[in-house]
Amino acid sequence: MAKVMMYKGFERFWHWLQAGLMISMLITGFEIHGTINWLGFETAINTHIILAWSLVGLWIFAIFWHLVTGEWKQYIPSSFGQIMVMVHYYTIGIFRNSEHPFHKTVLKKHNPLQRMAYLSLHLLISPTIWISGSFLYLFHIIRETLGLDISFMTIALVHTAAAFALLTFLIAHLYLAITTSEKPFGYVKAMITGYENEK
Amino acid sequence: MKIRFLNSFLTLFIVCNIAIVHSADTDDVNHSTADHEKFKILQETLSTGPEVTKACLTCHTEAAKQVHKTIHWQWQFTHPDTHQKLGKKNIINNFCGSIVGNYSHCTSCHAGYGWEDGNFDFTIEENVDCLVCHDTTGTYKKFPLDAGHPAYEEKSYNGIVFKVPDLNYIAQNIGKTSRKSCGVCHFYGAGGDGVKHGDLDSSLFEPDKDLDVHMDVDGLNFNCATCHTTDNHEVQGSRYTTVAKDEHGIDIPGRTNNSRATCESCHGMKPHLSNANSKINDHINKITCQTCHIPEYARGGVLTLTNWDRSEANRNSPMGKLEWDEELIPEYAWYSGNMQFTLLDDKIDPTKPVNINHFSGSYDDPNARIWPFKIMRGRQLYDKKTNNLVVFKVFGEDKAAYLKSFNWNDSIKSAMDSIGADYSGEYGFVDSTLMYWPLSHMIAPKEDALGCADCHSKEGRLKNLTGFYMPGRDNNIWLDRIGWLIVLSTLIGILLHGLGRIVFNIKRKRSK
């Protein structure tokens, strides 16, 4: 067992900034949706737009970082069998205090279920939310200038559905990240300091 | 020290110059190249309106011919799309009904002289009234019952004394139109201050900035004609063919129709400062400027009439039941500009609210935008047998006038007969008629304009408009239910999972 730099500086910066932006956008988004009443519609939508642009900027850096460092390989899906091992662990093993079936290394820091979950976030939920979001933002141009006859309502509903998916992901992610380490908040601490024991 | 003195002097000099230039621009300086006091013909005794016009026409040879072509003279307008014959000459409203039967009273606001009945000759040039629009002295007043003539002998109406105007003095001081000259008719539509429009009343003679940013006497001080530009005496801006959506933008001479009667004519297609949120500029394709920039109408302290129930009229209450209000929130509708009217020939369904005027427009109509309206409501006379609206005689000296004999049957019969229209002899009242008046005046300072949440909320101003999805107001109830169900299930799921882990942990520790 050795303490290693599991999460590099940029990775941590990206993770936390993305977390902050997404949580803020969930709050402002649900205010625009009419669910909550806090900042007022105008402030909510202005903030939402500025945060959206910030997130797009962050994603450009993150995608570049993943590509040049090869970190994108961390998200290559595992075999079905391996995923089922994790499912078995979370549904049965964890209650019996069984040992975690996978060992974290710098080269393989995500377990098979995490790989699936993060890959879904990066390739499904996020793209849906930013494509639908930019369609809402640029609706005028898309409809008037490009002449694409798409319904504002359809885009808005897709955007809302993606927001629900993201909120669901966030809840599950927080639960697993906070409680499933050896000591509670162990993973959170690692995500802050970068250092974690490599087994 | 010297330099400072020189600086102060220069500053003072510049300030003075600006002040001079400024006052020359805004004060009542006559920019005309002709001094009408020097014209011999205007020094000869002028005792009637037509005599004045004859004198005007000796130099302005084409003026009456031009006026003859305009709606100010004809009170008739054939709609280019629907071919409906509109204009005051033809339409029915839910104020005094129609000019039919009430000519001499209504035509006191005609830009002409002598329209006393249906036989007025529209071809006579000297019957054009030049003075009502071009008087600058404020002393020219048309007598309310004399078919457009001023009082040629002193007389009174409703306790107001009408002195004989000095027509020579008025003619010698002729000038461009003003808020005053337009306002004497347009601010008093339907026979009284602010009665008809709600966004046009006597408070606009000398408005402050809060009431109207453009006409503010201490600011821009616009006249009506600053926006309602004219050519050949034809005035731009129409309620019958409203430019509900101006796509020309700023009107550059030579490229567009030289009309400044839309906001876009000066403010262009991107009127707001751009920031991260471009939505407010995008909105101009679906929302007219007036919708946000007239947060309330009838704001100048003058009440406007909102409901006129004629069924309550009798000898003791000759007008019936009138409801007045001010500082009103407009009602909103999709409007593409093609105003249509329910005319004398059109069948109505008296069991339902009847639209005196109506128009097309929807979210999907590329020519329509959301417009603010004053809706005038009323209980209105109709022919019970034929289900048509009727015209009726309110004013006049003969017994058929409602205000003389208080008999609706005689009043209707007289007016209908005069235009050869059939009347069954049995009248009733339509429970509710609605007349839509698009609002364009009383533009408030930008601080007072509507904010996003005035519409983007569940109970916002546009809650009754359908056919489109508006964030903050609309949602798909099933998407929300399913969404929250999944979120809630996840929460319960992790709670149970966590609880299970704790329980098993305790059990394990105990069994050790």
Contacts between the chains, C-beta under 8 A, distances in Angstrom:
chain1	res1	chain2	res2	distance
A	32	B	456	7.9
A	32	B	471	5.2
A	32	B	472	6.2
A	33	B	471	6.7
A	33	B	472	7.4
A	33	B	475	6.4
A	34	B	457	7.1
A	34	B	458	6.2
A	34	B	471	7.4
A	34	B	472	4.9
A	34	B	473	6.8
A	34	B	475	6.3
A	35	B	480	7.9
A	40	B	451	7.9
A	40	B	453	5.8
A	41	B	451	7.8
A	41	B	452	4.6
A	41	B	453	4.0
A	41	B	456	4.7
A	41	B	457	6.7
A	41	B	472	5.2
A	42	B	451	5.5
A	42	B	452	4.2
A	42	B	453	6.3
A	45	B	277	6.3
A	45	B	279	7.2
A	45	B	452	6.7
A	45	B	471	8.0
A	46	B	275	7.6
A	46	B	276	6.3
A	46	B	277	5.0
A	49	B	276	4.9
A	49	B	277	5.3
A	50	B	276	5.0
A	53	B	276	6.9
A	90	B	497	7.9
A	94	B	501	6.2
A	95	B	500	5.8
A	95	B	501	6.1
A	95	B	504	4.4
A	96	B	504	7.1
A	97	B	504	7.6
A	97	B	505	7.3
A	97	B	508	6.2
A	137	B	278	7.9
A	139	B	282	7.4
A	140	B	278	7.7
A	140	B	282	3.8
A	140	B	285	6.6
A	144	B	285	6.4
A	151	B	469	7.8
A	152	B	468	7.0
A	152	B	469	5.3
A	153	B	468	7.7
A	153	B	469	3.6
A	153	B	474	7.6
A	153	B	476	7.9
A	156	B	469	5.6
A	156	B	471	6.4
A	157	B	476	5.5
A	157	B	479	5.6
A	160	B	475	7.3
A	160	B	476	7.6
A	160	B	479	5.9
A	160	B	480	7.6
A	160	B	483	7.0
A	161	B	479	6.1
A	161	B	483	6.8
A	163	B	483	7.8
A	164	B	479	7.9
A	164	B	482	7.8
A	164	B	483	3.4
A	164	B	484	7.6
A	164	B	486	6.2
A	164	B	487	6.4
A	167	B	487	5.4
A	168	B	486	5.5
A	168	B	487	5.6
A	168	B	490	5.0
A	171	B	487	6.8
A	171	B	490	4.9
A	171	B	491	6.0
A	171	B	494	6.6
A	172	B	490	5.8
A	172	B	494	6.6
A	175	B	494	4.1
A	175	B	497	7.5
A	175	B	498	7.0
A	179	B	498	6.3
A	179	B	501	7.6
